[in-house]
Amino acid sequence: MKNQDGFSLIEALVALAVLAIATVGLVRAVESHVDSTRGLERRAAAMWVAENRLAELQLADPAAAQKQVELLGQQWQVDVARTRTEDPAIDKVRIQVIPEGERSPLASLDGFVEGTRA
């Protein structure tokens, strides 16, 4: 028998199988990262909607009465719960932002605005 240089067909197939398995793991890791980035983007957008609503409430802007808001091409439902405090000049508000078609809030923000009592 001669001493042959190079790879045999079996060695090449084993190397290819190892690369295929490693690639599957890499693709899954990338998909997971993309999904978490999308979730972070949605939560950030929902928080922006909540912060905008708090600013509208503080400015007594008529836009604060709207329940539906569009931001970044998505519709959001904004629920505002207003609670009295011990100080009649200040009310506490809890703002919850829910993506259209979903039930649970993606963002919740508590803040204080001018009271409704005189």
Contacts in CASP RR format, 6 or more apart in sequence:
PFRMAT RR
TARGET T0000
AUTHOR 0000-0000-0000
METHOD contacts of the structure
MODEL  1
MKNQDGFSLIEALVALAVLAIATVGLVRAVESHVDSTRGLERRAAAMWVA
ENRLAELQLADPAAAQKQVELLGQQWQVDVARTRTEDPAIDKVRIQVIPE
GERSPLASLDGFVEGTRA
7 15 0 8 1.000
42 74 0 8 1.000
42 99 0 8 1.000
42 106 0 8 1.000
43 106 0 8 1.000
43 107 0 8 1.000
45 71 0 8 1.000
45 72 0 8 1.000
45 74 0 8 1.000
45 76 0 8 1.000
46 76 0 8 1.000
46 97 0 8 1.000
46 99 0 8 1.000
46 105 0 8 1.000
46 106 0 8 1.000
46 107 0 8 1.000
47 97 0 8 1.000
47 107 0 8 1.000
47 109 0 8 1.000
48 71 0 8 1.000
49 69 0 8 1.000
49 71 0 8 1.000
49 76 0 8 1.000
49 78 0 8 1.000
49 97 0 8 1.000
49 107 0 8 1.000
50 78 0 8 1.000
50 95 0 8 1.000
50 96 0 8 1.000
50 97 0 8 1.000
50 107 0 8 1.000
50 108 0 8 1.000
50 109 0 8 1.000
51 109 0 8 1.000
52 69 0 8 1.000
52 71 0 8 1.000
53 64 0 8 1.000
53 69 0 8 1.000
53 78 0 8 1.000
53 80 0 8 1.000
53 95 0 8 1.000
53 97 0 8 1.000
53 109 0 8 1.000
54 93 0 8 1.000
54 95 0 8 1.000
54 109 0 8 1.000
54 111 0 8 1.000
54 113 0 8 1.000
55 61 0 8 1.000
56 63 0 8 1.000
56 64 0 8 1.000
57 64 0 8 1.000
57 80 0 8 1.000
57 93 0 8 1.000
57 113 0 8 1.000
58 113 0 8 1.000
58 114 0 8 1.000
60 114 0 8 1.000
64 80 0 8 1.000
66 78 0 8 1.000
67 77 0 8 1.000
67 78 0 8 1.000
67 79 0 8 1.000
68 75 0 8 1.000
68 76 0 8 1.000
68 77 0 8 1.000
68 78 0 8 1.000
68 100 0 8 1.000
69 75 0 8 1.000
69 76 0 8 1.000
69 77 0 8 1.000
69 78 0 8 1.000
70 76 0 8 1.000
74 99 0 8 1.000
74 100 0 8 1.000
75 99 0 8 1.000
75 100 0 8 1.000
76 97 0 8 1.000
76 98 0 8 1.000
76 99 0 8 1.000
76 100 0 8 1.000
77 97 0 8 1.000
77 98 0 8 1.000
77 99 0 8 1.000
77 100 0 8 1.000
78 95 0 8 1.000
78 96 0 8 1.000
78 97 0 8 1.000
78 98 0 8 1.000
79 95 0 8 1.000
79 96 0 8 1.000
79 97 0 8 1.000
79 98 0 8 1.000
79 105 0 8 1.000
80 93 0 8 1.000
80 94 0 8 1.000
80 95 0 8 1.000
81 93 0 8 1.000
81 94 0 8 1.000
81 96 0 8 1.000
82 91 0 8 1.000
82 92 0 8 1.000
82 93 0 8 1.000
82 113 0 8 1.000
82 116 0 8 1.000
83 91 0 8 1.000
83 92 0 8 1.000
83 93 0 8 1.000
83 94 0 8 1.000
84 91 0 8 1.000
84 92 0 8 1.000
84 115 0 8 1.000
84 116 0 8 1.000
84 117 0 8 1.000
85 91 0 8 1.000
85 92 0 8 1.000
85 112 0 8 1.000
88 115 0 8 1.000
88 117 0 8 1.000
88 118 0 8 1.000
89 114 0 8 1.000
89 115 0 8 1.000
90 112 0 8 1.000
90 113 0 8 1.000
90 114 0 8 1.000
90 115 0 8 1.000
91 112 0 8 1.000
91 113 0 8 1.000
91 114 0 8 1.000
91 115 0 8 1.000
91 116 0 8 1.000
92 110 0 8 1.000
92 111 0 8 1.000
92 112 0 8 1.000
93 110 0 8 1.000
93 111 0 8 1.000
93 112 0 8 1.000
93 113 0 8 1.000
94 108 0 8 1.000
94 109 0 8 1.000
94 110 0 8 1.000
94 111 0 8 1.000
95 107 0 8 1.000
95 108 0 8 1.000
95 109 0 8 1.000
95 110 0 8 1.000
95 111 0 8 1.000
96 105 0 8 1.000
96 107 0 8 1.000
96 108 0 8 1.000
97 105 0 8 1.000
97 106 0 8 1.000
97 107 0 8 1.000
97 108 0 8 1.000
97 109 0 8 1.000
98 104 0 8 1.000
98 105 0 8 1.000
98 106 0 8 1.000
99 106 0 8 1.000
END
